[in-house]
Each structure stands twice: as structure tokens, then as C-alpha cells.
Amino acid sequence: MAIVRVRVTPGASESAIGDWREGVLRVKVREKAERGRANEAVGRVLAGALGVPPSSVTLVRGATSREKAFAVEGLDDAEARRRLGAPMI
């Protein structure tokens, strides 16, 4: 299971995967941070970028914070980072 750390920008003009900064992926979503809508949207965006079903992506830390961690079932950390375009270390 992979863990992907993200920094979320809710209420953006478009939903998109951004760049990596210090091991944290930037993700913008259109949904506002109300009643978990932005968290759900981040899960869907990550699932699409990773090529896995949305049910495979679960929020594990940071429900009310901009900094979050998502678990991705079916991928290891290296494969998830590769699919998300992380810089090679």
C-alpha cells in the first residue's frame, strides 16, 4: 500500500495535479472545503492520475488540514510516485 502526501488547494478554478515540493504533491480541486467535499475530490483526482478505482484511495490523515495523507491500495510507494511524476531520488 502506498502513502501519498498532498497539499490541497480547495476552491480552485480547475481540478489538477500540480508539482512535487519537498516530497509533497500539490493538488487543486474545484470543490470547497465543506463537509468533506474537497477531500473526496482529491481522492478522485488521485485515483484518476494513478489509474486505480476511487475506492482504492483512502484519506488516512489530515481530514481538516491542507496537508493530507492518502493510502492507495494495490500500489507500492515507488510505483505511485512514478505514476504521479515524482522526481527520482
Secondary structure, 3 states (H helix, E strand, C coil): CEEEEEEEECCCCCCEEEEEECCEEEEECCCCCCCCHHHHHHHHHHHHHHCCCHHHEEEEECCCCCEEEEEECCCCHHHHHHHCCCCCC
